[in-house]
Amino acid sequence: MRNLLLLSALIAPAVAFAAEGGKGPSAELLFAQIVVLIFCGRLLGEAMQRIGQPAIMGQLIAGILLGPSVLGALAPDLQATLFPTGKEQAAMMGEAA
């Protein structure tokens, strides 16, 4: 429970900034994305290890759950806010848009 509170405290400002419609690339949003991906990957990786599976299985499942297949289908606004598809944000990761 404490980890969830810490995670929400870390990403809430970045998500709020993105929801305001901040233009251009956002370093805060990139940080929030990294924190969410690492936290969820670690959490599910640990869960998989506890049941005798490799940690990479949990990390892969976390990626699927946070992607457009699950999170995008269940909460499209949250997924679009946390992982925007704009070319400005893609430039933060060095991707060609």
DODO-643640 format. One record per residue: x, y, z of N, C-alpha, C, O in turn. Coordinates in steps of 0.2 Angstrom, whole numbers. Layout:
<node n_c1="X" n_c2="Y" n_c3="Z" ca_c1="X" ca_c2="Y" ca_c3="Z" c_c1="X" c_c2="Y" c_c3="Z" o_c1="X" o_c2="Y" o_c3="Z"/>
...
END
This chain:
<node n_c1="4" n_c2="-6" n_c3="0" ca_c1="0" ca_c2="0" ca_c3="0" c_c1="4" c_c2="6" c_c3="0" o_c1="3" o_c2="11" o_c3="-3"/>
<node n_c1="10" n_c2="6" n_c3="4" ca_c1="14" ca_c2="12" ca_c3="4" c_c1="17" c_c2="13" c_c3="-2" o_c1="18" o_c2="19" o_c3="-4"/>
<node n_c1="19" n_c2="8" n_c3="-6" ca_c1="22" ca_c2="9" ca_c3="-13" c_c1="17" c_c2="12" c_c3="-18" o_c1="19" o_c2="16" o_c3="-22"/>
<node n_c1="11" n_c2="10" n_c3="-17" ca_c1="6" ca_c2="13" ca_c3="-22" c_c1="5" c_c2="21" c_c3="-20" o_c1="5" o_c2="25" o_c3="-25"/>
<node n_c1="6" n_c2="23" n_c3="-14" ca_c1="5" ca_c2="30" ca_c3="-12" c_c1="11" c_c2="33" c_c3="-14" o_c1="11" o_c2="39" o_c3="-17"/>
<node n_c1="17" n_c2="30" n_c3="-14" ca_c1="23" ca_c2="33" ca_c3="-16" c_c1="23" c_c2="34" c_c3="-24" o_c1="25" o_c2="39" o_c3="-27"/>
<node n_c1="21" n_c2="29" n_c3="-27" ca_c1="20" ca_c2="29" ca_c3="-35" c_c1="15" c_c2="35" c_c3="-37" o_c1="17" o_c2="39" o_c3="-41"/>
<node n_c1="10" n_c2="35" n_c3="-34" ca_c1="5" ca_c2="41" ca_c3="-35" c_c1="8" c_c2="48" c_c3="-34" o_c1="6" o_c2="52" o_c3="-38"/>
<node n_c1="11" n_c2="48" n_c3="-29" ca_c1="14" ca_c2="55" ca_c3="-27" c_c1="20" c_c2="57" c_c3="-32" o_c1="21" o_c2="63" o_c3="-33"/>
<node n_c1="23" n_c2="52" n_c3="-35" ca_c1="28" ca_c2="53" ca_c3="-40" c_c1="25" c_c2="55" c_c3="-47" o_c1="28" o_c2="60" o_c3="-50"/>
<node n_c1="20" n_c2="52" n_c3="-49" ca_c1="18" ca_c2="53" ca_c3="-55" c_c1="12" c_c2="58" c_c3="-56" o_c1="10" o_c2="60" o_c3="-61"/>
<node n_c1="9" n_c2="59" n_c3="-50" ca_c1="3" ca_c2="64" ca_c3="-51" c_c1="4" c_c2="71" c_c3="-54" o_c1="1" o_c2="73" o_c3="-58"/>
<node n_c1="10" n_c2="74" n_c3="-52" ca_c1="11" ca_c2="80" ca_c3="-55" c_c1="12" c_c2="80" c_c3="-62" o_c1="10" o_c2="84" o_c3="-66"/>
<node n_c1="16" n_c2="75" n_c3="-65" ca_c1="17" ca_c2="74" ca_c3="-72" c_c1="11" c_c2="73" c_c3="-76" o_c1="10" o_c2="76" o_c3="-81"/>
<node n_c1="6" n_c2="69" n_c3="-73" ca_c1="0" ca_c2="67" ca_c3="-76" c_c1="-4" c_c2="73" c_c3="-76" o_c1="-8" o_c2="75" o_c3="-81"/>
<node n_c1="-4" n_c2="77" n_c3="-71" ca_c1="-8" ca_c2="83" ca_c3="-70" c_c1="-6" c_c2="88" c_c3="-75" o_c1="-10" o_c2="92" o_c3="-79"/>
<node n_c1="1" n_c2="89" n_c3="-76" ca_c1="4" ca_c2="93" ca_c3="-81" c_c1="2" c_c2="91" c_c3="-88" o_c1="0" o_c2="96" o_c3="-92"/>
<node n_c1="2" n_c2="85" n_c3="-90" ca_c1="0" ca_c2="83" ca_c3="-96" c_c1="-8" c_c2="84" c_c3="-97" o_c1="-10" o_c2="85" o_c3="-103"/>
<node n_c1="-12" n_c2="83" n_c3="-92" ca_c1="-19" ca_c2="84" ca_c3="-93" c_c1="-21" c_c2="91" c_c3="-94" o_c1="-26" o_c2="93" o_c3="-97"/>
<node n_c1="-16" n_c2="96" n_c3="-92" ca_c1="-18" ca_c2="103" ca_c3="-93" c_c1="-17" c_c2="105" c_c3="-100" o_c1="-19" o_c2="110" o_c3="-102"/>
<node n_c1="-14" n_c2="100" n_c3="-104" ca_c1="-12" ca_c2="102" ca_c3="-111" c_c1="-6" c_c2="105" c_c3="-112" o_c1="-5" o_c2="109" o_c3="-117"/>
<node n_c1="-1" n_c2="103" n_c3="-108" ca_c1="6" ca_c2="106" ca_c3="-109" c_c1="8" c_c2="105" c_c3="-116" o_c1="8" o_c2="99" o_c3="-118"/>
<node n_c1="11" n_c2="110" n_c3="-119" ca_c1="13" ca_c2="109" ca_c3="-126" c_c1="20" c_c2="107" c_c3="-126" o_c1="24" o_c2="110" o_c3="-122"/>
<node n_c1="22" n_c2="104" n_c3="-131" ca_c1="29" ca_c2="102" ca_c3="-132" c_c1="31" c_c2="96" c_c3="-128" o_c1="27" o_c2="93" o_c3="-124"/>
<node n_c1="37" n_c2="94" n_c3="-128" ca_c1="39" ca_c2="88" ca_c3="-124" c_c1="40" c_c2="89" c_c3="-117" o_c1="41" o_c2="95" o_c3="-115"/>
<node n_c1="38" n_c2="84" n_c3="-113" ca_c1="38" ca_c2="85" ca_c3="-106" c_c1="43" c_c2="80" c_c3="-102" o_c1="42" o_c2="74" o_c3="-103"/>
<node n_c1="48" n_c2="83" n_c3="-99" ca_c1="53" ca_c2="79" ca_c3="-96" c_c1="49" c_c2="75" c_c3="-90" o_c1="51" o_c2="70" o_c3="-88"/>
<node n_c1="44" n_c2="79" n_c3="-87" ca_c1="41" ca_c2="76" ca_c3="-81" c_c1="37" c_c2="70" c_c3="-83" o_c1="36" o_c2="65" o_c3="-79"/>
<node n_c1="34" n_c2="71" n_c3="-89" ca_c1="29" ca_c2="65" ca_c3="-91" c_c1="34" c_c2="59" c_c3="-93" o_c1="32" o_c2="53" o_c3="-91"/>
<node n_c1="40" n_c2="60" n_c3="-96" ca_c1="44" ca_c2="55" ca_c3="-97" c_c1="47" c_c2="52" c_c3="-91" o_c1="47" o_c2="45" o_c3="-91"/>
<node n_c1="48" n_c2="55" n_c3="-86" ca_c1="50" ca_c2="53" ca_c3="-79" c_c1="44" c_c2="48" c_c3="-76" o_c1="45" o_c2="43" o_c3="-74"/>
<node n_c1="38" n_c2="51" n_c3="-77" ca_c1="32" ca_c2="47" ca_c3="-74" c_c1="31" c_c2="41" c_c3="-78" o_c1="30" o_c2="36" o_c3="-75"/>
<node n_c1="32" n_c2="41" n_c3="-85" ca_c1="32" ca_c2="35" ca_c3="-89" c_c1="37" c_c2="30" c_c3="-86" o_c1="35" o_c2="24" o_c3="-86"/>
<node n_c1="43" n_c2="32" n_c3="-85" ca_c1="49" ca_c2="27" ca_c3="-83" c_c1="47" c_c2="24" c_c3="-77" o_c1="48" o_c2="18" o_c3="-75"/>
<node n_c1="45" n_c2="29" n_c3="-72" ca_c1="43" ca_c2="26" ca_c3="-65" c_c1="37" c_c2="21" c_c3="-65" o_c1="38" o_c2="16" o_c3="-62"/>
<node n_c1="32" n_c2="22" n_c3="-69" ca_c1="27" ca_c2="18" ca_c3="-70" c_c1="29" c_c2="11" c_c3="-73" o_c1="27" o_c2="6" o_c3="-70"/>
<node n_c1="33" n_c2="11" n_c3="-78" ca_c1="35" ca_c2="5" ca_c3="-81" c_c1="39" c_c2="1" c_c3="-77" o_c1="39" o_c2="-5" o_c3="-76"/>
<node n_c1="44" n_c2="4" n_c3="-73" ca_c1="49" ca_c2="1" ca_c3="-69" c_c1="45" c_c2="-2" c_c3="-63" o_c1="46" o_c2="-8" o_c3="-61"/>
<node n_c1="40" n_c2="2" n_c3="-60" ca_c1="37" ca_c2="0" ca_c3="-54" c_c1="32" c_c2="-6" c_c3="-56" o_c1="32" o_c2="-11" o_c3="-52"/>
<node n_c1="28" n_c2="-6" n_c3="-61" ca_c1="24" ca_c2="-11" ca_c3="-63" c_c1="28" c_c2="-18" c_c3="-65" o_c1="26" o_c2="-23" o_c3="-64"/>
<node n_c1="33" n_c2="-17" n_c3="-69" ca_c1="38" ca_c2="-22" ca_c3="-71" c_c1="41" c_c2="-26" c_c3="-65" o_c1="41" o_c2="-32" o_c3="-65"/>
<node n_c1="43" n_c2="-22" n_c3="-60" ca_c1="46" ca_c2="-25" ca_c3="-54" c_c1="41" c_c2="-28" c_c3="-50" o_c1="42" o_c2="-34" o_c3="-48"/>
<node n_c1="35" n_c2="-25" n_c3="-49" ca_c1="30" ca_c2="-28" ca_c3="-45" c_c1="27" c_c2="-35" c_c3="-48" o_c1="27" o_c2="-40" o_c3="-45"/>
<node n_c1="26" n_c2="-35" n_c3="-55" ca_c1="24" ca_c2="-42" ca_c3="-58" c_c1="30" c_c2="-46" c_c3="-59" o_c1="29" o_c2="-52" o_c3="-59"/>
<node n_c1="36" n_c2="-44" n_c3="-60" ca_c1="42" ca_c2="-48" ca_c3="-60" c_c1="42" c_c2="-52" c_c3="-53" o_c1="44" o_c2="-58" o_c3="-53"/>
<node n_c1="42" n_c2="-48" n_c3="-48" ca_c1="42" ca_c2="-52" ca_c3="-41" c_c1="37" c_c2="-57" c_c3="-40" o_c1="38" o_c2="-62" o_c3="-37"/>
<node n_c1="31" n_c2="-55" n_c3="-43" ca_c1="25" ca_c2="-60" ca_c3="-42" c_c1="26" c_c2="-66" c_c3="-46" o_c1="25" o_c2="-71" o_c3="-43"/>
<node n_c1="29" n_c2="-65" n_c3="-52" ca_c1="30" ca_c2="-71" ca_c3="-56" c_c1="36" c_c2="-76" c_c3="-53" o_c1="35" o_c2="-82" o_c3="-53"/>
<node n_c1="41" n_c2="-73" n_c3="-50" ca_c1="46" ca_c2="-76" ca_c3="-46" c_c1="43" c_c2="-80" c_c3="-40" o_c1="46" o_c2="-86" o_c3="-39"/>
<node n_c1="38" n_c2="-77" n_c3="-37" ca_c1="36" ca_c2="-81" ca_c3="-31" c_c1="32" c_c2="-87" c_c3="-33" o_c1="31" o_c2="-92" o_c3="-29"/>
<node n_c1="29" n_c2="-87" n_c3="-39" ca_c1="26" ca_c2="-93" ca_c3="-41" c_c1="30" c_c2="-98" c_c3="-46" o_c1="28" o_c2="-102" o_c3="-49"/>
<node n_c1="37" n_c2="-96" n_c3="-46" ca_c1="41" ca_c2="-101" ca_c3="-49" c_c1="42" c_c2="-99" c_c3="-57" o_c1="45" o_c2="-103" o_c3="-60"/>
<node n_c1="41" n_c2="-93" n_c3="-59" ca_c1="42" ca_c2="-92" ca_c3="-66" c_c1="47" c_c2="-86" c_c3="-66" o_c1="49" o_c2="-83" o_c3="-61"/>
<node n_c1="50" n_c2="-86" n_c3="-72" ca_c1="55" ca_c2="-80" ca_c3="-73" c_c1="52" c_c2="-73" c_c3="-72" o_c1="47" o_c2="-72" o_c3="-74"/>
<node n_c1="56" n_c2="-69" n_c3="-70" ca_c1="54" ca_c2="-62" ca_c3="-69" c_c1="52" c_c2="-59" c_c3="-75" o_c1="48" o_c2="-54" o_c3="-75"/>
<node n_c1="55" n_c2="-60" n_c3="-81" ca_c1="54" ca_c2="-57" ca_c3="-87" c_c1="47" c_c2="-58" c_c3="-89" o_c1="44" o_c2="-54" o_c3="-93"/>
<node n_c1="44" n_c2="-64" n_c3="-87" ca_c1="37" ca_c2="-65" ca_c3="-89" c_c1="32" c_c2="-60" c_c3="-85" o_c1="28" o_c2="-57" o_c3="-89"/>
<node n_c1="34" n_c2="-58" n_c3="-79" ca_c1="30" ca_c2="-53" ca_c3="-76" c_c1="31" c_c2="-46" c_c3="-79" o_c1="26" o_c2="-42" o_c3="-80"/>
<node n_c1="37" n_c2="-45" n_c3="-81" ca_c1="39" ca_c2="-38" ca_c3="-85" c_c1="35" c_c2="-38" c_c3="-91" o_c1="33" o_c2="-32" o_c3="-93"/>
<node n_c1="35" n_c2="-43" n_c3="-95" ca_c1="31" ca_c2="-43" ca_c3="-101" c_c1="24" c_c2="-42" c_c3="-100" o_c1="20" o_c2="-39" o_c3="-104"/>
<node n_c1="21" n_c2="-46" n_c3="-95" ca_c1="14" ca_c2="-45" ca_c3="-94" c_c1="12" c_c2="-38" c_c3="-92" o_c1="7" o_c2="-35" o_c3="-93"/>
<node n_c1="17" n_c2="-34" n_c3="-88" ca_c1="16" ca_c2="-27" ca_c3="-86" c_c1="16" c_c2="-23" c_c3="-92" o_c1="12" o_c2="-18" o_c3="-92"/>
<node n_c1="20" n_c2="-24" n_c3="-97" ca_c1="20" ca_c2="-20" ca_c3="-103" c_c1="13" c_c2="-21" c_c3="-107" o_c1="11" o_c2="-16" o_c3="-110"/>
<node n_c1="11" n_c2="-27" n_c3="-107" ca_c1="5" ca_c2="-28" ca_c3="-110" c_c1="-1" c_c2="-25" c_c3="-107" o_c1="-6" o_c2="-22" o_c3="-110"/>
<node n_c1="-1" n_c2="-25" n_c3="-100" ca_c1="-6" ca_c2="-22" ca_c3="-96" c_c1="-6" c_c2="-15" c_c3="-97" o_c1="-12" o_c2="-11" o_c3="-97"/>
<node n_c1="0" n_c2="-12" n_c3="-97" ca_c1="0" ca_c2="-4" ca_c3="-98" c_c1="-1" c_c2="-2" c_c3="-105" o_c1="-1" o_c2="4" o_c3="-106"/>
<node n_c1="-1" n_c2="-6" n_c3="-110" ca_c1="-1" ca_c2="-4" ca_c3="-117" c_c1="-8" c_c2="-3" c_c3="-119" o_c1="-13" o_c2="-3" o_c3="-115"/>
<node n_c1="-9" n_c2="-2" n_c3="-125" ca_c1="-16" ca_c2="0" ca_c3="-128" c_c1="-21" c_c2="-6" c_c3="-128" o_c1="-27" o_c2="-6" o_c3="-128"/>
<node n_c1="-18" n_c2="-12" n_c3="-128" ca_c1="-22" ca_c2="-18" ca_c3="-128" c_c1="-26" c_c2="-19" c_c3="-121" o_c1="-32" o_c2="-21" o_c3="-122"/>
<node n_c1="-24" n_c2="-17" n_c3="-116" ca_c1="-28" ca_c2="-18" ca_c3="-109" c_c1="-29" c_c2="-11" c_c3="-107" o_c1="-35" o_c2="-9" o_c3="-106"/>
<node n_c1="-24" n_c2="-7" n_c3="-105" ca_c1="-26" ca_c2="-1" ca_c3="-102" c_c1="-29" c_c2="4" c_c3="-107" o_c1="-34" o_c2="8" o_c3="-105"/>
<node n_c1="-27" n_c2="4" n_c3="-113" ca_c1="-30" ca_c2="8" ca_c3="-118" c_c1="-38" c_c2="6" c_c3="-119" o_c1="-42" o_c2="10" o_c3="-121"/>
<node n_c1="-39" n_c2="-1" n_c3="-118" ca_c1="-46" ca_c2="-3" ca_c3="-119" c_c1="-50" c_c2="-1" c_c3="-113" o_c1="-56" o_c2="0" o_c3="-114"/>
<node n_c1="-48" n_c2="-2" n_c3="-107" ca_c1="-51" ca_c2="-1" ca_c3="-101" c_c1="-52" c_c2="6" c_c3="-99" o_c1="-57" o_c2="9" o_c3="-97"/>
<node n_c1="-46" n_c2="10" n_c3="-100" ca_c1="-46" ca_c2="17" ca_c3="-98" c_c1="-42" c_c2="21" c_c3="-103" o_c1="-36" o_c2="23" o_c3="-102"/>
<node n_c1="-45" n_c2="22" n_c3="-109" ca_c1="-42" ca_c2="25" ca_c3="-114" c_c1="-39" c_c2="32" c_c3="-113" o_c1="-34" o_c2="34" o_c3="-115"/>
<node n_c1="-43" n_c2="36" n_c3="-109" ca_c1="-41" ca_c2="43" ca_c3="-107" c_c1="-34" c_c2="43" c_c3="-103" o_c1="-30" o_c2="47" o_c3="-104"/>
<node n_c1="-34" n_c2="38" n_c3="-98" ca_c1="-28" ca_c2="37" ca_c3="-94" c_c1="-22" c_c2="35" c_c3="-98" o_c1="-17" o_c2="38" o_c3="-97"/>
<node n_c1="-23" n_c2="30" n_c3="-102" ca_c1="-18" ca_c2="28" ca_c3="-106" c_c1="-15" c_c2="33" c_c3="-111" o_c1="-9" o_c2="34" o_c3="-112"/>
<node n_c1="-20" n_c2="37" n_c3="-114" ca_c1="-18" ca_c2="43" ca_c3="-118" c_c1="-14" c_c2="48" c_c3="-114" o_c1="-10" o_c2="52" o_c3="-117"/>
<node n_c1="-16" n_c2="49" n_c3="-108" ca_c1="-13" ca_c2="55" ca_c3="-104" c_c1="-6" c_c2="53" c_c3="-102" o_c1="-1" o_c2="56" o_c3="-102"/>
<node n_c1="-5" n_c2="46" n_c3="-100" ca_c1="1" ca_c2="44" ca_c3="-97" c_c1="6" c_c2="42" c_c3="-103" o_c1="12" o_c2="43" o_c3="-102"/>
<node n_c1="3" n_c2="40" n_c3="-108" ca_c1="8" ca_c2="38" ca_c3="-114" c_c1="5" c_c2="41" c_c3="-121" o_c1="2" o_c2="38" o_c3="-125"/>
<node n_c1="6" n_c2="48" n_c3="-121" ca_c1="4" ca_c2="51" ca_c3="-127" c_c1="7" c_c2="49" c_c3="-133" o_c1="13" o_c2="47" o_c3="-133"/>
<node n_c1="4" n_c2="50" n_c3="-139" ca_c1="7" ca_c2="47" ca_c3="-145" c_c1="9" c_c2="53" c_c3="-150" o_c1="11" o_c2="52" o_c3="-155"/>
<node n_c1="10" n_c2="59" n_c3="-147" ca_c1="12" ca_c2="65" ca_c3="-151" c_c1="19" c_c2="64" c_c3="-153" o_c1="23" o_c2="61" o_c3="-149"/>
<node n_c1="21" n_c2="68" n_c3="-158" ca_c1="28" ca_c2="67" ca_c3="-160" c_c1="33" c_c2="71" c_c3="-156" o_c1="39" o_c2="70" o_c3="-156"/>
<node n_c1="30" n_c2="76" n_c3="-152" ca_c1="34" ca_c2="80" ca_c3="-147" c_c1="37" c_c2="75" c_c3="-142" o_c1="43" o_c2="75" o_c3="-140"/>
<node n_c1="32" n_c2="71" n_c3="-139" ca_c1="34" ca_c2="67" ca_c3="-134" c_c1="39" c_c2="61" c_c3="-136" o_c1="43" o_c2="58" o_c3="-133"/>
<node n_c1="37" n_c2="59" n_c3="-142" ca_c1="42" ca_c2="53" ca_c3="-145" c_c1="49" c_c2="56" c_c3="-146" o_c1="53" o_c2="52" o_c3="-146"/>
<node n_c1="50" n_c2="62" n_c3="-148" ca_c1="56" ca_c2="65" ca_c3="-148" c_c1="60" c_c2="65" c_c3="-142" o_c1="66" o_c2="64" o_c3="-142"/>
<node n_c1="57" n_c2="65" n_c3="-136" ca_c1="60" ca_c2="64" ca_c3="-130" c_c1="64" c_c2="57" c_c3="-129" o_c1="69" o_c2="57" o_c3="-126"/>
<node n_c1="61" n_c2="52" n_c3="-132" ca_c1="64" ca_c2="46" ca_c3="-132" c_c1="69" c_c2="44" c_c3="-138" o_c1="71" o_c2="39" o_c3="-138"/>
<node n_c1="69" n_c2="49" n_c3="-142" ca_c1="74" ca_c2="48" ca_c3="-148" c_c1="71" c_c2="45" c_c3="-154" o_c1="74" o_c2="42" o_c3="-158"/>
<node n_c1="64" n_c2="44" n_c3="-154" ca_c1="61" ca_c2="40" ca_c3="-159" c_c1="59" c_c2="45" c_c3="-165" o_c1="58" o_c2="51" o_c3="-164"/>
<node n_c1="59" n_c2="43" n_c3="-171" ca_c1="57" ca_c2="46" ca_c3="-176" c_c1="49" c_c2="46" c_c3="-177" o_c1="47" o_c2="41" o_c3="-177"/>
<node n_c1="46" n_c2="52" n_c3="-177" ca_c1="39" ca_c2="52" ca_c3="-177" c_c1="36" c_c2="52" c_c3="-184" o_c1="30" o_c2="52" o_c3="-186"/>
END
